[in-house]
C-alpha cells in the first residue's frame, strides 16, 4: 500500500480527531480505556489512509479522461443554450493579431 505523505498526515489528524470524538462521546477514561482508544485510533487511521489512497488513484484515472459538461469546445447537449460571446471575440483577436515568432524558431522551420 503506497500512500503519499500528505495523505498520511491527513489520516493521522483524522484518526486523532476520531479517537478524541469517541472518547468524549462514550466518556472513555484514558487511563483504563487506552486499549479501546488505541484500537479506535488505529482502525480510523487505516481506514482513512485506504480511502485517501483510493481517492488519489481515482483522481488520476479521471484526469486521463476528464468529463466536462458542457463541452468546452462548444456543442454538446447544452452548447446550443449556453452563449459564450467571448469565444468569437477571442477567435477574432487570434486571427487579427498573430503570435510573433522568434528568429530562432523561424530558422528551424
C-alpha positions as CSV (number, residue, x, y, z in Angstrom):
1,X,0.0,0.0,0.0
2,X,1.7,3.2,-1.3
3,X,0.3,6.3,0.3
4,X,1.5,9.9,-0.2
5,X,3.0,11.8,2.8
6,X,0.2,14.3,2.8
7,X,-2.4,11.6,2.9
8,X,-0.6,10.0,5.9
9,X,-0.6,13.4,7.7
10,X,-4.3,13.9,7.0
11,X,-5.1,10.3,8.1
12,X,-3.2,10.8,11.4
13,X,-5.0,14.1,12.1
14,X,-8.4,12.5,11.4
15,X,-7.5,9.4,13.5
16,X,-6.6,11.6,16.5
17,X,-9.8,13.6,16.0
18,X,-11.9,10.5,15.7
19,X,-10.3,9.0,18.8
20,X,-11.0,12.1,20.8
21,X,-14.6,12.3,19.5
22,X,-15.3,8.7,20.5
23,X,-13.6,9.2,23.8
24,X,-15.8,12.2,24.6
25,X,-18.9,10.7,23.2
26,X,-18.7,7.5,25.2
27,X,-16.9,9.0,28.2
28,X,-14.0,6.7,27.9
29,X,-11.4,7.2,30.7
30,X,-7.9,7.3,29.0
31,X,-6.2,5.6,32.0
32,X,-8.3,2.5,31.9
33,X,-9.6,2.6,28.4
34,X,-6.4,3.2,26.5
35,X,-6.6,-0.2,24.6
36,X,-10.0,0.8,23.3
37,X,-8.9,4.3,22.3
38,X,-5.7,2.9,20.7
39,X,-7.8,0.4,18.7
40,X,-10.2,3.1,17.6
41,X,-7.3,5.4,16.5
42,X,-5.5,2.6,14.6
43,X,-8.6,1.5,12.7
44,X,-9.6,5.0,11.9
45,X,-6.1,5.8,10.7
46,X,-6.0,2.7,8.4
47,X,-9.5,3.3,7.0
48,X,-8.7,7.0,6.2
49,X,-5.3,6.0,4.6
50,X,-7.1,3.5,2.5
51,X,-9.9,5.9,1.5
52,X,-7.4,8.7,0.6
53,X,-5.2,6.3,-1.4
54,X,-8.2,5.2,-3.5
55,X,-9.3,8.8,-3.9
56,X,-5.9,9.7,-5.3
57,X,-5.9,6.7,-7.6
58,X,-9.4,7.5,-8.8
59,X,-8.4,11.2,-9.3
60,X,-5.5,10.1,-11.6
61,X,-7.9,7.8,-13.5
62,X,-10.4,10.6,-14.1
63,X,-7.6,13.1,-15.1
64,X,-6.8,10.8,-18.0
65,X,-10.4,11.0,-19.3
66,X,-11.9,14.1,-17.8
67,X,-15.7,14.5,-18.1
68,X,-16.8,18.1,-18.7
69,X,-20.3,19.2,-19.1
70,X,-21.0,21.1,-21.2
71,X,-18.2,20.5,-23.7
72,X,-15.6,23.4,-23.5
73,X,-15.1,23.2,-27.3
74,X,-18.8,24.0,-27.7
75,X,-21.6,21.8,-28.9
76,X,-22.8,19.0,-26.7
77,X,-26.2,18.9,-25.1
78,X,-26.0,22.4,-23.6
79,X,-23.9,24.0,-26.3
80,X,-27.0,25.4,-28.1
81,X,-28.3,27.0,-24.9
82,X,-25.2,28.4,-23.4
83,X,-24.0,31.6,-25.1
84,X,-20.3,32.4,-24.8
85,X,-19.8,35.7,-26.7
86,X,-16.1,35.9,-25.7
87,X,-15.3,32.9,-27.8
88,X,-16.0,34.7,-31.0
89,X,-14.1,37.8,-29.7
90,X,-11.1,35.7,-28.8
91,X,-11.1,33.9,-32.1
92,X,-11.3,37.3,-33.9
93,X,-8.3,38.6,-31.8
94,X,-6.4,35.4,-32.7
95,X,-7.0,35.9,-36.4
96,X,-6.2,39.6,-36.2
97,X,-3.0,39.5,-34.1
98,X,-0.8,36.5,-34.9
99,X,1.8,35.5,-32.4
100,X,5.2,36.8,-33.0
101,X,7.8,34.2,-33.6
102,X,11.4,34.5,-32.7
103,X,14.2,34.4,-35.2
104,X,15.5,31.1,-33.8
105,X,12.0,29.5,-34.4
106,X,11.9,30.8,-38.0
107,X,15.3,29.3,-38.8
108,X,14.2,25.8,-37.6
109,X,11.3,25.8,-40.0
